[in-house]
C-alpha cells in the first residue's frame, strides 16, 4: 500500500512482451510506482534510465531473454544489486536453475497469487535496503572479507539494533503525580537517538534525558551507546545536572573524533516541589504547555556537547503547574513535518499535544513520532524520538 501521505513505496520495472501480463502485474502492486518495457533490450535501457528498486521480467522475449537481461543487469555496476524476479510459464527445473544461475533472486510461475507476488516484492526490497545500509562498512573492509560475510555483518547490525532496544526503558515511569514516557523509531536498524529514565536524590526525583548524536548509521549507533552509558555513570558521580553535562562534554572532547557531537535535553523533576531542573545542550527547544492553553519554548542553555572545551551548562529551574505537559523531540521529528517554517513545525507539535491531552505521557510521545512518520516529506531518513513529561 502507499505511504500515509500518498507517496509511492518505490519503483518497479516490469519487462514482458505481453501487455496483458504487464497490466496484471501492475494491478497486483498498488502503492508502487510501476514502469514497463516490452522486451529485454528495452528493459535494460529502461532500468538504466529509472534505476528501479526491483525488476520483474519474463523468461521468453524477443531480442533478449529474461536470463540474458539479468546477466546484463549483473554486469552493470549501477544495477548489479537490484533484486530481480523471474516471472515465467516455464516451470521446469532446468528453467529454474538457469534463472538462479543468471543472477535472478526469485523464480515465480505465471499462475501466481497476487499476495505471493506482493510478499516477494516487499521482502526483496526491504532486504536490499538493509544491505545498502551495511554497504559502506563492507566497502571499508574491502578484500579482508568475502561477499559471503555480508550475512555476518547484517547479523551484527541487527544485534546492535536489538541491544539498543533492550537498553531503552519500556513503558512509562511514574512518581507521585509525575509521569514520563518516550518513543523512538530508528531510521534503519540501529539508532543515533536515545532516551533514558534516571533516578535522582536516592529515588526521590524523576530524571530523564532525550539525546541525538551526530551522523547516521552504524557509527552513530555505537556513539549513542557510548554517550548513554557515560551519562549514566556521570549521574551517579555528580549531584548537579550542570556538573554531569560539563563532564560529559569533556569526555566527548577527549575520547571521540573531531566533528562528533551530541545534543540532549536533560531534566530532573521533583514531585514534592513540582520543580523541573533542566539543561538543554544544543537540543531542539522543548514545548511546555498548561491546562489554560498557554505555551512556551524551553530554549537551549548551552551548545551541543563535544564541540567546545570549558563551556558551562547552567541549570534552569521552572515550576510545573498542575496539568503541565512538556514535550521534547529530536530534530528528525521536526524535520519530517511538511513545512520549512520553524514556527509552523512547533505549531504542529502543539496541535498533537492538544489532541492527546487526555492520554498518557507515553501515548503523547507515540503520537508525535507516528505523526512525524505519516507527515514525512520525500525520502526522509532520520531517527524519530520524542519524550513527554506530564504532571497530573
N, C-alpha and C positions, 0 to 999 in steps of 0.2 A: 504494500500500500504506500501511498505518497506520504511525505513528511507532513507534520501538522499544519505548516504554513503553505502547503501546495507544491513545495519544491520536489523535484524528481529524486529518486533514490540513486540513480546512476545511469550510465549509457550502455545499452546492449546492442550489439551488431548481429543481425540475422542474415545469414548467407544461404540462399536456397533458390533454385531455378523455378520453383512452383509458387506463384503468387498466393494461392490459397493456403499453402503451408505457412508462408510468412505471415499471412493475416491471422491464422490460427495461433501461432506462437505469440504474436503481438497481443492477442486477446488474453492470453494466459499470464501476461506480465503487466498488470495495472500498477501504476506508480513509477514505472521505469521509463526513461527516455529511449525509444527504440528507433534505430536506423536500419536500413535494409540494403542488400545488394543481390543481384540476380545470378551471380556466378562467382567462382573463386577469384579470378583476376580482379573483378570489380570489388569483391570483398576485401582483398588485400589493399587496394588503393583506398577504399573507404576506411579501413582500420587505421591506415597511416594518417588519414585526414582527421578523424574524430577521436582517436585514442580511446577506444571503448573500455569499459570496466570488465566486460565479458563478451565472448563471441560464441554464437550458436550457428553451426554450419552443417549443411547437408553433406552426405558422402559423395554421391554420384552427381557431378555437374559438368557442363561443357567448359572447355578452356582451362580449367584447373579443378581437380577433385578436392574433396574435403581434406584427406590426408596431405595432399600437396600444399594446400593452403596453410594447414597447421605447421608444416615444416618451414614454410616461408615466414610465418609469424615467429617461430622459434629462432630463426636466423637473424631477425631484426632486433637490435639491442633495445629499441624503444618499445617493442611489443612482446618480447620473449617471455614476460611474466604474466601476460593476460590469460586468465582462465578460458578454456575452450571446451564447449560441449558438442560432441559429435552426435548429430541427430540423423538417423537413417532407417530405411526399411530393411537394410541388410542386417540380420541379427545373428549370422553365423559367427562361430568362434574366431575364424580367420579374420573377419572384418573387425571384430572387437580387438583382436590382438594388434592388427595394423593401426587401428585408431590410437591405441596407447603407445605403440612404437613411434608414431609420428609426433607424439607430444600432446595429444588431447588429454584433458583431465577427467572427462566423463563421457560415457557411451550410453545413449538413450534411444530406444526404439521409437518409431513414429506413432505407435499406438499408446503413447504415454498418457498418464493422467495429469491434468493441469496442476494439481497440488504437488505432484512429483517434480515437475519442471520448476515450479516456484521454489521448492525447497532446495533443489540442486543449485539454482542460480543464487539464492540468498546466501547459502553456506559457502559457495565458492568465492563470492565477492568479499564476504566477511573474512574468510581465511586469507585472501590476498591482501586485505588492508592490514591484517596483523603482521604478515610477512614484510610489508612495506615499513612498518614501524621498526622491525628488527634489522632492516637492510643497512642503515648506517653503521651499526655495530659489526655486522658481517663484513662490510667493506673495510672497516678498520682492522679486523682480524686478518684479512687477506688470505695468503696462501697457508697460514698456520692451521686453518680448518678447511674441511671439505664442505660441499653443499649439503651433505647429509647431516652436518652438525646444526643446520638451521632448526631442526626439531628441538635439539637440546637448548638452543638459545631461546626459542619460543617458550619452552618449558620454564626456563629461568625467569623470563619476563613475567609469565603468568604467576609463578611462585612469588615474585616480588609484589605483584598486584594483590595476591591473596594475603601476603604478610601485612601489607599496608591496611587492608580492610580489617584484619584482625587487630591491628594496633588502634584503630579508631573506636572510641567508645560507642556502643549502640544505645539507641533509645534516648531518654531524657535523664537529666539529673535534677532532683528536687531538694530544696532546703527551705523549710517553713513555707513562706508564700512566694518563693523564687523558683523559677524553672528555666532550665537552659536546654535547647535542643539544636541539633545540627544535621545537615545533609550534604553529601558530597558525591558527585558523579564524575569519574575521570574521563578525559577526552579519548584515551585509548585504553590500555590495560592497567597501567600504574599512573599515579597522580603526583603533581608537584604542589597541589593544595593540601592542606591538612587542618584538622581541628582537634581540640582536646578539652577535657574537663579536668580541673585540678582542685585539690583541697588545700585551703589556706587556714592558718591560725588554728592548727590542730582540729580541723574539720568543722570549724565554726563559720567559715566563709566559703562561698562558692566561686571558684576560679574557672576561667575558660579562655581559650585562645583560638583565633582563626588566622591562618597564615597562607602565604602564597610565595613559593620560591621562584627565582628567575628561571627561564628556559622551559623546555617541554621534553617529554620523552623519558628515556631510561635514566639519563644523568640527573634530571630534575627529580625523579622519583627517589633515587638514592640520596640526593641532597636533602629532600624533605625528611627522610627517616633520620638523618643526622641532626637536623635542626630541631625536630620534635623531641628527640632523645636528649639533646644538650639542654633544651629549655626545661625539661622535666627535672634534670639534675640540678640546674641552677635555682629552680624554685625551692628546692629543699635547703639550699645554702644561703639564700638571701631573703630577708623579711620584707623588703620593699620591691615593688614591681620595677621601679626605675633601675635598681641595682642589678636585678636579674637580666633585664633587657640590655643594659650597658655592658654587662659581662658577656652576653651572647654576641653582641656586636663585635667585641674584641676577639672572641673565638673565631668568628667568621673571617675577620681580617687576617688572623694569624694562620688559619688552617685551610682556607679554601682558595681556589684560583682567583685571580683578578677578574672582576666582571660578574661574579656570582653574588647575588644578594637575596634578601627576603623581606617582604612586607608582612606585618602582622598587627592584629588588634588583640590586646591582652587585657583582660579585665578581671576584677575581683569584687563580688557583690556581698554585702553584709546584711543578712536578713533582720538583725536587731536594729540597725540604724537606717536601713533602706538606702545606704550609700553605695555608689559604684565608683571604685578607683580604676582608672584605666591608663594604658599607654598605647598610642597608635603610632607605629613606626612605618611611615610612608604608605599606610594602607588606605584603601578607599574609605571615605567618610562613612561612618555608621549612621543609621537613621533611628532617631529616638522619637517616639510618639506617646501621647497620653489619651485618656478617655475623652477629653474635651475636643479632640481633633487637632491639637497643636503638634507641630513637628519641628525638629531641629536636626542639623547635621553635626556629628562629632568629628571635627577635622583632625588630621594627624598632629601628634605632639612632637614629632621628630622625623628625620629622614629614614629611608629604608636601611636595614641592617646589612653590614658587610661592605659599606662604601666609604665611610668617613671615620677616621680614628678620633677617639676622645670626645665624641659627641654626647651630650646629655639628653636623656629621655625622661623629662619630668612627668610625674603622675598628675592627672586631672581628677578631681573629685566632684561628682554630681549626685543629686538626690533622685531616687526613683519614686515617683508618685504611685499611688495605688492605681493599678491598671496600666502601668507603663509597659511599653514593649520596645525593645532595642533589636534592630536587625543589622547584621553585618554580613557583607558578601565579598567574594573575591572579584577581581576585575573581569574574569570570564563571564560572570553573570551579567554585569553591567554592559559589557561589550556585545553581548548577544542580543540586547534589546534593539529593535529595528528603528533606531534614530541615532544621529550623531550629536544631538543636543544633550548635554550633560544634565541640565535641569529636567528635561523630559524623561531621562532614564531614571532619575530619582523620583520623579512623579509616578513612574511605573512601579517602583519599589513600594511607595506609599500606598498605591492602589491595591497591590497584592496584600500588603499588611492589613489594610482596612477590610478587604474582602474576607480575610481569615482571622479577624479579631476575636471571633468566638471560639476558635480552635486552640489547640495546644501549641507550645513553642516549636515542637518537632514538626507539626503539621504546617506551620507557617514557613519554616525553613524549607521543607519539602516543596511547598507551593512556589517559593522563589526560584528554586532550582528547576523544577519542572516547567514553570512558566518561561524561564530563560531557554530551556531546551526547545520548547514549542515556538518561541519567538526569534530564534537564532537567524541571523542574516547570512545567506550564502553558505560557503564551506567553512562555517565557524568550527574551529577545532581548538578548544581550550577547556581546561578543567573548570567545573562549576561547583561552587561550595557556598553555603550560607549558614549562619548561626544566629539564633534568636534567643534573647533573654526576656522573660516576662515576670512581672510582679502582679500577683492576683489582687 
